[in-house]
Amino acid sequence: MLSNRSRYALRAMVHLAGLPGGGPATIAEIADAAAAPRKFLEAILLDLR
């Protein structure tokens, strides 16, 4: 079973992978696509950086 943190990270990565040309995205766009709280996703993405 995955933690919420892992689920949000996976959703964010899937969203980023699906962007045309691997273009940039804002945290707000990624949070909406991942159905994740923005501040929580910011912390997750900082760890993935």
MDTraj code that builds the backbone (N, CA, C; nanometers):
import mdtraj as md
import numpy as np

residues = "MET LEU SER ASN ARG SER ARG TYR ALA LEU ARG ALA MET VAL HIS LEU ALA GLY LEU PRO GLY GLY GLY PRO ALA THR ILE ALA GLU ILE ALA ASP ALA ALA ALA ALA PRO ARG LYS PHE LEU GLU ALA ILE LEU LEU ASP LEU ARG".split()
xyz = np.array([
    [0.0843, -0.1173, 0.0000],
    [0.0000, 0.0000, 0.0000],
    [0.0895, 0.1244, 0.0000],
    [0.0527, 0.2218, -0.0788],
    [0.1299, 0.3457, -0.0900],
    [0.0773, 0.4521, 0.0059],
    [0.1678, 0.5323, 0.0558],
    [0.1277, 0.6453, 0.1396],
    [0.0689, 0.7550, 0.0507],
    [-0.0014, 0.8490, 0.1121],
    [-0.0545, 0.9625, 0.0355],
    [0.0583, 1.0396, -0.0304],
    [0.1681, 1.0542, 0.0396],
    [0.2842, 1.1250, -0.0147],
    [0.3325, 1.0573, -0.1435],
    [0.3409, 0.9251, -0.1408],
    [0.3836, 0.8502, -0.2599],
    [0.2827, 0.8629, -0.3728],
    [0.1558, 0.8560, -0.3404],
    [0.0510, 0.8695, -0.4433],
    [0.0576, 1.0058, -0.5111],
    [0.0700, 1.1110, -0.4309],
    [0.0780, 1.2457, -0.4877],
    [0.2031, 1.2614, -0.5736],
    [0.3144, 1.2062, -0.5279],
    [0.4387, 1.2143, -0.6056],
    [0.4226, 1.1430, -0.7394],
    [0.3625, 1.0257, -0.7383],
    [0.3408, 0.9518, -0.8631],
    [0.2476, 1.0266, -0.9569],
    [0.1401, 1.0809, -0.9025],
    [0.0470, 1.1571, -0.9866],
    [0.1159, 1.2780, -1.0485],
    [0.1983, 1.3455, -0.9699],
    [0.2702, 1.4624, -1.0207],
    [0.3663, 1.4225, -1.1317],
    [0.4393, 1.3130, -1.1126],
    [0.5341, 1.2683, -1.2144],
    [0.4635, 1.2252, -1.3424],
    [0.3495, 1.1593, -1.3292],
    [0.2724, 1.1194, -1.4471],
    [0.2246, 1.2432, -1.5219],
    [0.1790, 1.3432, -1.4483],
    [0.1356, 1.4678, -1.5125],
    [0.2515, 1.5328, -1.5871],
    [0.3664, 1.5428, -1.5226],
    [0.4830, 1.6053, -1.5858],
    [0.5287, 1.5266, -1.7081],
    [0.5239, 1.3960, -1.7004],
    [0.5654, 1.3124, -1.8133],
    [0.4719, 1.3293, -1.9323],
    [0.3470, 1.3635, -1.9061],
    [0.2490, 1.3786, -2.0128],
    [0.2457, 1.5152, -2.0780],
    [0.3256, 1.6079, -2.0288],
    [0.3273, 1.7420, -2.0879],
    [0.3924, 1.7376, -2.2254],
    [0.3351, 1.8091, -2.3214],
    [0.3934, 1.8099, -2.4554],
    [0.5345, 1.8688, -2.4541],
    [0.6268, 1.7960, -2.5112],
    [0.7642, 1.8434, -2.5197],
    [0.8349, 1.8532, -2.3860],
    [0.7774, 1.7942, -2.2829],
    [0.8389, 1.8015, -2.1502],
    [0.8458, 1.9426, -2.0957],
    [0.7497, 2.0246, -2.1365],
    [0.7485, 2.1658, -2.0981],
    [0.7312, 2.1873, -1.9495],
    [0.7519, 2.3105, -1.9049],
    [0.7392, 2.3432, -1.7626],
    [0.5928, 2.3492, -1.7186],
    [0.5724, 2.3365, -1.5894],
    [0.4387, 2.3475, -1.5314],
    [0.4517, 2.4160, -1.3958],
    [0.3481, 2.4859, -1.3566],
    [0.3487, 2.5494, -1.2250],
    [0.3051, 2.4483, -1.1190],
    [0.3400, 2.4782, -0.9955],
    [0.2975, 2.3930, -0.8841],
    [0.1455, 2.3855, -0.8804],
    [0.0789, 2.4977, -0.9050],
    [-0.0678, 2.5002, -0.9020],
    [-0.1258, 2.4059, -1.0067],
    [-0.0707, 2.4061, -1.1269],
    [-0.1191, 2.3162, -1.2330],
    [-0.0985, 2.1700, -1.1940],
    [0.0185, 2.1413, -1.1413],
    [0.0487, 2.0033, -1.1025],
    [-0.0405, 1.9606, -0.9863],
    [-0.0598, 2.0488, -0.8895],
    [-0.1450, 2.0173, -0.7745],
    [-0.2880, 1.9893, -0.8190],
    [-0.3392, 2.0687, -0.9124],
    [-0.4743, 2.0442, -0.9641],
    [-0.4818, 1.9086, -1.0330],
    [-0.3836, 1.8791, -1.1172],
    [-0.3833, 1.7528, -1.1916],
    [-0.3678, 1.6327, -1.0982],
    [-0.2917, 1.6498, -0.9911],
    [-0.2665, 1.5401, -0.8977],
    [-0.3698, 1.5339, -0.7858],
    [-0.4623, 1.6294, -0.7837],
    [-0.5616, 1.6385, -0.6763],
    [-0.4915, 1.6363, -0.5402],
    [-0.3865, 1.7192, -0.5297],
    [-0.3047, 1.7232, -0.4087],
    [-0.3039, 1.8643, -0.3506],
    [-0.2941, 1.8756, -0.2190],
    [-0.2791, 2.0075, -0.1579],
    [-0.1488, 2.0724, -0.2063],
    [-0.1569, 2.1984, -0.2440],
    [-0.0427, 2.2670, -0.3059],
    [0.0815, 2.2680, -0.2167],
    [0.0656, 2.3067, -0.0922],
    [0.1808, 2.3151, -0.0012],
    [0.2446, 2.1777, 0.0212],
    [0.1626, 2.0756, 0.0327],
    [0.2136, 1.9399, 0.0514],
    [0.2896, 1.8960, -0.0730],
    [0.2357, 1.9265, -0.1904],
    [0.3020, 1.8904, -0.3154],
    [0.4335, 1.9663, -0.3312],
    [0.4382, 2.0907, -0.2881],
    [0.5639, 2.1672, -0.2933],
    [0.6736, 2.0941, -0.2169],
    [0.6414, 2.0463, -0.0981],
    [0.7398, 1.9747, -0.0164],
    [0.7836, 1.8452, -0.0842],
    [0.6885, 1.7752, -0.1439],
    [0.7205, 1.6500, -0.2130],
    [0.8137, 1.6770, -0.3308],
    [0.7808, 1.7772, -0.4113],
    [0.8611, 1.8063, -0.5297],
    [1.0004, 1.8559, -0.4925],
    [1.0131, 1.9258, -0.3818],
    [1.1468, 1.9666, -0.3361],
    [1.2321, 1.8442, -0.3039],
    [1.1710, 1.7426, -0.2453],
    [1.2438, 1.6184, -0.2165],
    [1.2831, 1.5456, -0.3450],
    [1.1989, 1.5534, -0.4467],
    [1.2262, 1.4838, -0.5729],
    [1.3277, 1.5575, -0.6593],
    [1.3486, 1.6821, -0.6302],
    [1.4380, 1.7652, -0.7110],
    [1.5760, 1.7161, -0.7098],
])
top = md.Topology()
chain = top.add_chain()
for i, resn in enumerate(residues, 1):
    res = top.add_residue(resn, chain, resSeq=i)
    for name in ("N", "CA", "C"):
        top.add_atom(name, md.element.get_by_symbol(name[0]), res)
traj = md.Trajectory(xyz[None], top)
